[in-house]
Amino acid sequence: MLQDRSYKDVAVTHLPAGVKTLPQNPKLQQLINSLREVLAQRPNGISLTEARRSCPLLFDSELLKDHPSVRHLLLSLPRVVYVKGTSVQTRLLPASKNS
């Protein structure tokens, strides 16, 4: 059953190996909801700078602790946001637009 989840997931959460769903972080869920709301209003996407202004949780140290940057945090949410471009050219689009 460890094939379904990484050793880290099993060790950190102390959940049995057969459990596939990790407990959802409430702040992460707030960020996801906030991103979906902002991107629903702007279906053609927003810049990374606009996202940072609209979603203050992107600066939350708890959410960023496993990610080297905000961009990497966003890349970990492929069902929510599609990250296009690099550096100052980075745009965020709703995931469904490119799925």
Buried (B, 14 or more C-beta within 10 A) or exposed (E): EEEEBEEEBBEEEEBEEEBEEEEEEEEBEBBBEBBBEBBEEBEEBBBBEBBEEBBEBBEBEEBBEEEEEBBEBBEEBEEBBBBEEEEEEBBBBBBEEEE
